[in-house]
Amino acid sequence: MEARTKKLVVVALVMAFALVSNPIAAKGQVTLCGMTKEGFASCKPSVQTGVNPLPPSYSCCSALEKADLSCLCFFKKNYPKMLTDNNIDPNLAMQLPAKCNMAGSFSCK
């Protein structure tokens, strides 16, 4: 069973890289954790490392409302290097739900 779980994680990571880095990826039809490539792209200015982050846009907050936040936490906890390699500050990313005034509190456990 553990080998199957590892295979699923690898598939999910490949999808994540495809969504974030491939401009030809399925124009919003492929999702990762409930977010489309466009959703990730709209949030990137708010979570980039090495720059003053912008407030999240309306399109970012809309995408985040549809996201499976616990799924996104899985990547934050288990693959932090994937985030930092893509210039994403995990701490800024965790602030997005509050900055988007999403109902309820959220934190990765």
Secondary structure, DSSP 8 states (H G I E B T S, - for coil): -HHHHHHHHHHHHHHHHHHHH-TTSGGGSSEETTEEHHHHHHHHHHHBTTS------HHHHHHHHHS-HHHHHHHHHH-HHHHHHTTB-HHHHHHHHHHTT-SS-----
